[in-house]
Amino acid sequence: MADLTDAIREAVQNGIGSPGSSRVLISISPERSIILDDGADVDLESTEGRRNLSVLGAGSKQRADDETIGEWGIGKGAIIAKGAVRIWSHDTALCFDYRDRRNSGKWADVSGRDGQLVDAVHHLEGMLVKIDHCEDEVPDPDSYRWRRYVRDLRKRFAYVQSRTGVSVVINGESVDKGDPLEAVADSPHPSLTRETKDAILALEYTPHEGLDIYSNGLYVTTKREYGIGGVVVSKGE
């Protein structure tokens, strides 16, 4: 995975895809990242629950499922590679120290890809993912890249709420851009809006701006070779 935003993206997508989830809160700072959702608990003491969160490639999402945005799988590899990680749900936490950088407290017996179960101090409804960053996996605290990380994450989830009903909040501010059909409402250029069974299109004639493409509300890429701008949001993955 390229950078910290990939790890955070995976954790947020899992929160969005959690049954019953209505909100995912993200806190990102040079010291740590925290992702908290209010979806269904995961029984970390069960064989299945622990496997889904500790075995790379395991998860509950099916290949044919184009509605669920995330349900762990290989994405957890990006998360545990970025620092000492605690995944907490209900009364139990699963801790990882993939880089073997901690040697005291709850991390004393944790190393590599195998997670260590510990009892949580408090009860938690939903799920919390906490990444205490490895210094060599993140930019310097004063780097401009932190502002870019937040900007990129905001763009990544800009239309999630319109497609899933789940709100995403980063450092106290909602990322939601509202109805995709309104994306070109105030454009000074010629525009076209249309909704089909497969996608929502809000296009404008701005050859240099590029067309932002979203899959089920998640940002995928920007295309500049089409000669138009605006957004396209598919209705599935």
N, C-alpha and C positions, 0 to 999 in steps of 0.2 A: 504494500500500500504506500502511496506517495507521501502523504503527510498526515498531520493530526486530524485535519478535517475529514479525511476518509474514515478514521476510527469513530469520530463523533457522529458522522453521517450514519454509520452502521447501527450504532446504539440508538439513535433517534428513530431510524426506520423501524427498528424492532419495537420501540415504544408506540409508534403510530399503529403498527400492525397488531398490538396486543389487544385481545378481546375486551371490549368495554372501555377502551381508552378514549378520553376526551381532550387531554392536554398533555403535552410534553414540554418540560422546562429544561433549559440548558444554561449552565453557567460555564464560561470559558475564561481562563486566566492563565498567565505563564506558569503558575504553580500546579494547577489541576483543572480538570474538566469534570463536570457533574451533569448527568442526564437523568431526569426523574419523570416517570410517567404514572398515570393513575389507572392503568389497565389492570388486567387480571394478575393475581399473584402467581408466582411459579414456586412449586414445591421443591425446593432445593435439596430436601432430604430424601426425595424419591429417586429411584434409579433413573427414570425417564427425565425428570427435571434436571438432575445433575448432568446427565449425559448431554442433553440439549445445550447446556451452557459450558461444558468443559471439553467436549470432543469436537475438534474441527470438522466441519461438514455435517454435523448432526443438527437437527432442527425440525420444526413442525410444519414448515411450508412445503406444499406439494408443487411439482413442476407445472402442473396444469392450472394452478391457482394464480390468476392475474389480478386478483382484487387485494390480496394481502401484500402489503409493501415489504414487510420484513418479518422474519421469525428466526433470527440467529443464523444457523448454517455457518459457512466459511467466514462470514463477516466478523465473527468474534476474534479471528486471528489478528485482524487489524487493531482491535481494541487492546488485547493483552500484550501486543508488541510495543505499545507506546508508554508503558509505565507499570507501576504497581496498581493492580485493578481490584476493586471490590464490587461484586454484583450482589445486591442485597434485596431480598423480598421476604415479607412476612417476618419471621423471627430468626432467619438464618442468612448468612452471607457466604458467598463463595469467593475466595481470594486467590489471585494469581500474582506471581512475581516471575514472569517469563525471563527477565534479564538477570535474575538472582541478585538484586541490588539491596534487599532488605534482610536483616538478620536478627531482628528483635520483635517482641510483642507478637501480634497476630501473624506476622510474616515469617516468624522463626522457622517454621517447617514448610514454607512454601517456596518452590522453585520450579522453573521450567513450565511446561504446558499443563501440568496437572494442578487442578484447583484444590484448595484446602477449605473444608467447611468449618465455619466458626459460628458460635451463638452471637446474635446481634444484641446490643444493649437495649434497643427499643424495637417495638413492633412497627412494621411499615406496610401499608397497603399499597399495592402496585409494585414498581421496581425502580431501584436506583443503581446507576452505574457510575462509579467514581474512579477516575484515572489520575493517580499522582504521577506526573510526567517524569520520565527519564530526561535529564538535562540534555543529553545528546540526541534526543528524539524531537526536540522542539526548538524554536528560535530563541535568541536572547530575549530577556524580558522587555527590553526597550526597542525591539525590532518592529518595523512597520508591518511585518507579516502578520502580527496579531490582528491588526485592523482588517487586513485582507482576509484572514480566516473568518472573522465574524461576517464580513460582507459576503463572502462566498457561501457561508452556511445560510444566511438570510435568503440568498437567491435560490439555493438548493431546495428550500421548503416553501417557496413563495405561494404556491397554489395548492398545497396539501389540504388545507382546510376546506377549500371549495370542492375537492374531490372526496375527502374522507370524513369531514366533520371534526377532525382532530386539530386543535390549535397548537402551534409551536411558538414558544417564547424563548428568545435568546437574550441573556443578560438583562432581563426585565422588560424587553420590548417584543411585541408580536411581530412575526415576519409576514403575516397574511397580507396579500395584495388584493383580496376580494375576488369578485367574479371575473374570470379571464375575459369574458366578452366586453368588459369595461376597460381593458388594457389600452385600447386605442381611442377611447371616447373623446379625449381632449387633444387628439393629434391634429396638427395643422396640415397634415398631408392627406391625400385620398386614402380611404380605409374601407375595409370589408370585414363584417363579423358574421359568423355562421356556426351553427351547432349541428353536427351529424350524429349518427349512431355510434361512431367511433372516436370522434374528437370534437374539441371546441377550437375554433379558429378566430383570431382577432388580428387581422393583417393590415399593414399600412405601407404605402410606397415610400420607403426610406432606404435606398440601396446601400447606404454605408452603415446602417445601424445593425443589421443582422436580425435573423429570426430565431428567437429563443424557443427551444423545443422541450416540452415537459412530458413525462410519462406518468399518468395517473397523479399528477400534481407535483412530481419530483423533477427537478431540472436535469436534463441530459446533456445538451450541447447547444451551441449557437451556430447557425448556418448563415454564411454571408454570400454564398454564390447564387442565391435565388433572386437577388435584386429587390427583396422586400424585407420589412421588419415586422415587429409585433410578436405575438406568441401563438403557439399551437400546444394544446394540452390534450393528450390522448385520454381515453376513458378506460384504460387498462395498461398493464405493463407489457 
